[in-house]
Amino acid sequence: MTVETETTTPGAAPTQGQPTGDGAQRRPARRRGEGGFGRKYTPRRKVCQFCADKISYIDFKDLARLRRHLSDRGKIDPRRKTGTCALHQRALAIAVKRARHMALLPYTAEHVRVSGVHARA
């Protein structure tokens, strides 16, 4: 006397037509770009600030500029977040590491808490 039941994986969302726990129908998931006024969202391309300002050498003593490229935990922000080009991202990493070595910038969030200096200005 075995009853054959359809098994689903735990945590998998029920498909359209299968009742959920309260018997309600589930809506299909929204696709990317749907919503709003029918226009597809196209993100604006980020521009490298160093290229825009025509900066060839990134100085490790220019703390205001370097802090803009650090997270709140003291990490170097990635290119996809800041829009920095590959050439300047490599130079930026070297400048930040030099500033950290000279104790001008924090290495970690712990250094930010101890010194009281915030990475974001």
Secondary structure as the mmCIF struct_conf table of DSSP 4:
data_model
#
loop_
_struct_conf.conf_type_id
_struct_conf.id
_struct_conf.beg_label_comp_id
_struct_conf.beg_label_asym_id
_struct_conf.beg_label_seq_id
_struct_conf.end_label_comp_id
_struct_conf.end_label_asym_id
_struct_conf.end_label_seq_id
TURN_TY1_P TURN_TY1_P1 PRO A 10 GLY A 11
HELX_LH_PP_P HELX_LH_PP_P1 ALA A 12 THR A 15
TURN_TY1_P TURN_TY1_P2 GLN A 16 GLY A 17
BEND BEND1 GLN A 18 GLN A 18
TURN_TY1_P TURN_TY1_P3 GLY A 21 ASP A 22
BEND BEND2 GLY A 23 GLY A 23
HELX_LH_PP_P HELX_LH_PP_P2 ALA A 24 ARG A 31
TURN_TY1_P TURN_TY1_P4 ARG A 32 GLY A 33
BEND BEND3 GLY A 35 GLY A 35
TURN_TY1_P TURN_TY1_P5 GLY A 36 PHE A 37
BEND BEND4 GLY A 38 GLY A 38
HELX_LH_PP_P HELX_LH_PP_P3 ARG A 39 TYR A 41
HELX_LH_PP_P HELX_LH_PP_P4 PRO A 43 LYS A 46
HELX_RH_AL_P HELX_RH_AL_P1 GLN A 49 ALA A 52
TURN_TY1_P TURN_TY1_P6 ASP A 53 LYS A 54
BEND BEND5 TYR A 57 TYR A 57
TURN_TY1_P TURN_TY1_P7 PHE A 60 LYS A 61
HELX_RH_AL_P HELX_RH_AL_P2 LEU A 63 ARG A 67
TURN_TY1_P TURN_TY1_P8 ARG A 68 HIS A 69
STRN STRN1 LEU A 70 LEU A 70
TURN_TY1_P TURN_TY1_P9 ASP A 72 ARG A 73
BEND BEND6 GLY A 74 GLY A 74
HELX_LH_PP_P HELX_LH_PP_P5 LYS A 75 LYS A 75
STRN STRN2 ILE A 76 ILE A 76
HELX_LH_PP_P HELX_LH_PP_P6 ASP A 77 PRO A 78
HELX_RH_AL_P HELX_RH_AL_P3 ARG A 79 THR A 82
HELX_RH_AL_P HELX_RH_AL_P4 ALA A 86 HIS A 101
TURN_TY1_P TURN_TY1_P10 MET A 102 ALA A 103
BEND BEND7 LEU A 104 LEU A 105
BEND BEND8 TYR A 107 THR A 108
HELX_RH_AL_P HELX_RH_AL_P5 ALA A 109 SER A 115
BEND BEND9 ALA A 119 ALA A 119
#
